[in-house]
Amino acid sequence: MNTIVLMAQPLTKAAFAPYGDVIEIDGAQHFGINLDTVERYHDLAKVEADYADGGRSVISLASVKVPCNLPHHFHLIERHPKGSQAFIPMFDSPVYTVVGPKGDNPKASDLKAFVTNGQQGFNYHTGVWHMPIMADEIGKIFVMIDRAGAGNNCDEFTFEEHRFELVAENT
């Protein structure tokens, strides 16, 4: 089995655009609400969902059960063909993600790794391949926004000939 090292690069709106949206305050449209006592950072990501078969957008919480530290080894990726999937960490530390373009046959050479600055979330576009969510400690919680409803909305793909090693930039 070949090991492919994926070096995580900083998550930026431009670099992540082919895969989804970066959810962050920096550069966002904003305005005061509630008698100007709160600043609303507006329209940070596009929630996509196939509503044809009764699907709907849902907000959930995801709590990490198994910690993952770097280097992190994996061989499974997944995609959601009926809607986008967003993760917003409820903690202040970097999060790593690996993504690949839409398509039916993911290629190892197409995967890219990113790391947040500790203040960002991310939204995978419909059909974008990605590594399952991870964090470095048990109990870290993410707000998760995705689709619920009838029909399969999670495809998994296992690389039989490759194993990936996710590492931090410049290690």
N, C-alpha and C positions, 0 to 999 in steps of 0.2 A: 504494500500500500504506500503510495506516494504522500509525503507531507508537504502541503503548500502553506507557506507562511504569509499571513495577511497582516500587514502593518496598519494599525488604525491611524487615520489622519483626522485632523480637526473637522468636526461637523460644521459645514457652512451651507447657507441657502443655495449658493451656486453649485457646489459639488454634489449636493444631495437632490437637486431638482429632478433628475431623471427618475428618482425612486420615490419621492414624496416631498413632504413639507417639513421644514424645521420650525418647531414651535418655540418662539422666544420673544421677549419684549424688544430686544435691540432692532431698531428699524421698523417697528410695527406702527400701523395707523392707530392712533389713540385719541381719546377724548374723555372729558369729565362726565360722570353720571351721578345720580343720587344727590342733587343739589351741589354738584362738584366736590363731593367728599370722597369719591372713588375715581380712579383713572382706569378706564376700560381699554384694554389692548385688544383690538377688534379683528376678527376674521383671520386668524392665524393659520388655519389649515382647512382644507376642503374635505368634509365628511362625505364619502361616497358609499352608496348602498343600493343594491338591487332590491326594489320594493315589489317587484312583479309577483312574487309568490308569497307575499305576506311578510317579507323581511322588514326590519326596522332598525334604526340606529339605537344603540344602547351605550350607557356609561357604566363601567364596572371598575372594581379595584382588583389588582393582581398583586399578591404577596409572594415574595421569593421564598421558596422552600429549600432550595439547594444552592449554596453560594458558589460562585465561579470566580476564580482569580486568574490573572494572567501569568504565564501563557495559558490560554483556554483552548482545549482541543474539541473539535466537533466534526461531524460528517453529515448532519441532517439540516436541511433548510425547509421552509414552508412558504406557502402563499395563500392569499384569500381571494378567490375569483369573484366573489359577490359583493365585495366592499373594501373600503380602506380600513386601516387599523392604526390607531394612534396610541402612543405611550407617553405619559407625562409623569416623570418621577416626582414623588412627594418627599424628596430628600435632596441634599445639596452636595452631590458628588458626581463625578463623571460616569456616564453609561456608554458601553460599547455596543455597536450594532454592525452586522454584516448584511449587505444587500446585493441583489443581482437583478438584472432587467427582467421585464415581463417576457413570457414565452413558455412554450410547453416543454422544452428541453434545456434546463439550466446547464451552463458550462462552468466548470471550476475556474477557468481563466477570466470569467466575467465578474466574479465576486469582488466587492470592495468593502473595506472596513472603515468605520468612523468612530470617533469618540466625542461625546458632548463636552461642553465646558463646565458642566455641573449646574447650569441654569437653563438647559434646553430640553425639550421633548422632541418627538418626531412622529410623523404620520406617514405610514407606508401607503402608496397609491394602490388601488385595486390591482391584484395580480402580480405585484412585485415580490420576488423571492427574498426571504430574509431568514436569518438565524433566529431561533427562539430567544425570547427576552432573557437577560441575565443581569445579575448584580452581585456585588462582592460580599454581601451579608444576608443571612436569613432574616426575613421580616421586613425588608425594604419593600415599600409599596409604590405601585404605579397606578395612576388613573389610566384606564383603558377605554377607548371609544372605538367601537366597531359595530358590525352587523350581527343581529340575531334573527332567527327565523328558519323556515323550511329550506331544505336543500343543503348540499355539501358546500361549506365555505372554508374548508381548510384542506389543501393538498400538501402532502409531505414528499420530499425527495431525498433519498439517501445516496450519497456518492460512494459507490462500491470500491472504486480504485483510488480514492483520495481521502485524506484526512487533513483538516485545516488546523493551523495553529495561529490563533489570534494573539498578537503582541502589541504593546504600546509603541507609538512612534518613537524612533531613535533609541531602540533598545538593542 
